[in-house]
Amino acid sequence: MLKKRKSWLDAEKLAEEENVVSFHPRNMNSFYAWDDDVLVLNILGTPSAKKDAIGKPKGNQLKVSVTAAPVGGRATDYMVRWLTKEFGTNKNNIEVVFGRMNVNKQLRIKSPTKLPRVIAKLEEKNL
């Protein structure tokens, strides 16, 4: 049985139905954006790294490395669990919009209580 791939058109239709703003990575000026209390984050993932780490921005993506192997989306699942600690939230508050089986991902993090240093620095500049 073939699985239907999510396209941007499907994501935009879903966003309209649920009154959620759709953030296309090419249209974003930064690797992150706020949608009310939801942090939208574009990620360039690196699986099978030596250590888990949040790196520097690369264009409109944030580099995130994880030690998990890229087998069947497990690296993304591990990344979500690891990022819960970095953002001070729980797993249910992080949604993978696209890219579960790809290095290019977009996450929506609802009400993060902590921000990693790279985001916190930019937030301070914007105040």
C-alpha positions as CSV (number, residue, x, y, z in Angstrom):
1,M,0.0,0.0,0.0
2,L,1.4,3.4,-1.0
3,K,1.4,6.2,1.5
4,K,0.4,9.6,0.3
5,R,3.1,12.2,0.8
6,K,2.2,15.5,2.5
7,S,2.6,18.3,0.1
8,W,2.8,22.0,0.9
9,L,-0.7,22.4,-0.7
10,D,-2.1,19.8,1.8
11,A,-0.3,21.6,4.7
12,E,-1.7,25.0,3.6
13,K,-5.2,23.6,3.3
14,L,-4.9,22.1,6.8
15,A,-3.6,25.4,8.1
16,E,-6.6,27.2,6.7
17,E,-9.0,24.7,8.1
18,E,-7.5,24.9,11.6
19,N,-6.8,28.7,11.4
20,V,-3.0,28.1,11.7
21,V,-0.5,30.3,9.9
22,S,1.5,28.3,7.3
23,F,5.2,29.2,7.3
24,H,6.9,28.1,4.1
25,P,10.7,28.0,4.8
26,R,11.6,29.9,1.6
27,N,9.4,32.8,2.7
28,M,10.8,33.0,6.2
29,N,13.6,35.6,6.8
30,S,15.0,33.6,9.7
31,F,15.2,30.1,10.9
32,Y,12.4,30.8,13.4
33,A,9.2,32.7,13.7
34,W,6.4,33.2,16.3
35,D,2.8,32.3,15.6
36,D,1.2,33.7,18.8
37,D,2.6,31.4,21.5
38,V,3.9,28.8,19.0
39,L,7.5,28.8,17.9
40,V,7.9,27.7,14.3
41,L,11.4,26.4,13.7
42,N,13.1,25.3,10.5
43,I,15.8,22.7,11.1
44,L,18.7,21.2,9.2
45,G,19.2,17.9,11.0
46,T,22.3,15.9,11.3
47,P,21.7,12.3,12.4
48,S,24.4,9.9,13.7
49,A,26.4,12.8,15.2
50,K,29.0,12.4,18.0
51,K,26.8,14.4,20.4
52,D,23.4,16.0,20.6
53,A,23.8,19.7,20.0
54,I,22.0,22.8,18.7
55,G,24.4,24.5,16.3
56,K,24.5,27.8,14.4
57,P,21.9,29.0,11.9
58,K,22.6,28.2,8.2
59,G,20.5,30.4,6.0
60,N,16.9,30.0,7.1
61,Q,17.5,26.8,9.1
62,L,19.0,25.9,12.5
63,K,21.5,23.1,12.5
64,V,20.6,20.4,15.1
65,S,22.7,17.3,15.5
66,V,21.6,14.1,17.2
67,T,23.3,10.8,18.0
68,A,20.4,8.7,16.7
69,A,20.7,6.8,13.4
70,P,18.4,7.9,10.5
71,V,16.3,4.7,10.4
72,G,12.6,5.0,9.7
73,G,12.3,8.5,11.2
74,R,13.8,7.4,14.5
75,A,16.4,10.3,14.5
76,T,13.5,12.8,14.2
77,D,11.6,11.1,17.0
78,Y,14.8,11.2,19.1
79,M,15.3,14.9,18.2
80,V,11.8,15.8,19.3
81,R,12.4,14.0,22.7
82,W,15.7,15.7,23.1
83,L,14.4,19.2,22.2
84,T,11.7,18.9,24.9
85,K,14.5,19.4,27.5
86,E,16.0,22.3,25.5
87,F,12.7,24.1,25.2
88,G,11.3,23.2,28.6
89,T,8.2,21.6,27.3
90,N,6.7,18.1,26.8
91,K,6.6,15.9,23.7
92,N,2.9,16.6,23.0
93,N,3.8,20.3,22.5
94,I,6.2,19.7,19.6
95,E,4.7,18.9,16.2
96,V,6.7,17.9,13.2
97,V,5.1,19.8,10.4
98,F,7.2,18.1,7.7
99,G,10.5,16.3,7.3
100,R,10.1,13.4,9.7
101,M,12.2,11.3,7.2
102,N,14.3,14.1,5.9
103,V,17.1,16.3,7.2
104,N,15.0,19.4,6.3
105,K,12.3,19.8,9.0
106,Q,9.9,22.2,10.4
107,L,8.7,22.0,14.0
108,R,6.0,23.9,15.8
109,I,6.7,24.2,19.6
110,K,3.8,25.3,21.6
111,S,4.5,27.6,24.6
112,P,8.3,26.9,25.1
113,T,9.4,27.8,28.6
114,K,13.1,28.0,27.7
115,L,14.9,29.1,24.6
116,P,18.3,27.9,23.4
117,R,21.0,30.5,23.5
118,V,21.0,31.0,19.7
119,I,17.3,32.0,19.8
120,A,17.5,33.9,23.1
121,K,20.2,36.2,21.7
122,L,18.1,37.1,18.7
123,E,15.0,37.7,20.9
124,E,17.0,40.1,23.0
125,K,18.1,42.0,19.9
126,N,14.5,42.3,18.8
127,L,13.3,43.8,22.1
